[in-house]
Amino acid sequence: MIRIIILLLFFAFPTSLFAQNNGSGDHASNVVFEQYKQAFLSQDIEQVMALYAQDAILITPDGTTYKGPDEIRATYKKAFNYFPDSLTFQPRQFVVEGQLIYHVSSIRVGESGEKIVPFSAETIFVNKGKIGYHTIAEYYPESDIEPPVALGIPNNWTPQTSSLPRDFAPNLYEGIADYAFAPGMFAPEKEDYFTYVMVLYLPIETDVSRNKLERDLETYFDGLAALTVPGFNKNNAETKVDQFFDSLATRHSVPEDSLRANVKLKPVAGDSNWEKSYNGSMSIYEGMIANKPIALNTKVRLHKCPGSDYQTVFLEMSPQQYSHQLWKTLDEMARQWQCPQ
């Protein structure tokens, strides 16, 4: 199975310190690549943007096209928010032919050596010393995780699958999570900002009582908020989260509890597909893009799949009120969901 990695895992820009030129090349293109490499490694957005032409086009692994400085700058800002502290790059190919650069690499986490991007291929077109076109493709070969994917994804939404627990919440849940992100998920100016579905496939014995879900979701979103703190990893997650919110409360002169996640769920009548259903509200700190508290509405549905050893927690989330048209899309995904075969 081959998967395209979404922009939230945008780790494979041409940053290899070890790439070798295996073909004939143009000096100006080599210079631009070297400048770009150094700017990206230092996460200097201004230096990166100085290398792009005013009419440049960037195409990212999810197939989205970004045009011009404003859109491309916003894309790099998102990328740098997720960029880990230390990476090592294993070069595969680096070829320069005139104005065209072709770069292939695999990428590992520096400290652990874990391979996070087995294959990344990109093409850069340089014109008059500026990057005019830049395309990136990232692929995962078949992995040892075969998720029970059963989530229909609307057009233009972005899917993702990950194993659990996540590094930012290492004490929560063993299992697999499927995600579907709305097109404007990471664009605060869009009406579908922070709108998505998360489906957890958990062992049948996992405690998913209402109170436990409330506390676990608070832990999850607190960890997500602090994920960009330098040095954050699964071994120090709890300490880094506490430090993040303590510092944040001090800077804004507000009580720490007013910034941490708060989740309240209320039982509602379900349907034949779900054993239990809750509607609720979530107040979280969005530390990835907007860097501010946001209020979300949520629906949580629970089901145990017959003849299986796992249960499902289906979550829908959006800042929009339940009357907004976006909830029709979210609810339709829940309506179409079935236990994986």
Buried (B, 14 or more C-beta within 10 A) or exposed (E): EEBBBBBBBBBBBBBBEEBEEEEEBBEBBBEBBEBBBBBBBEBBBEBBBEBBBEEBBBBBBBEBEBEBBEBBBBBBBBBBBBBBEEBBBBBBEBBBEEBBBBBBBBBBBEEEEEBBBBBBBBBBBBBEEBBBBBBBBBBBEEEEEEBBBBBBBEEEBBBBBBEBBBBBBBEBBEBBBBBBBBBBBBBBEEBBBBBBBBBBBBEEEBEBEBEEBBBBBBBBBBBBBBBBBEEBBBEEBBEBBBBBBEEBBEEEEEEBEEBBBBBEBEEEEBEEBBEBBBBBEBBBBBBBBBEEBBEBBBBBBBBBBEEEEBBBBBBBBBBBEEEBEBBEBBBEBBEEBEBBE
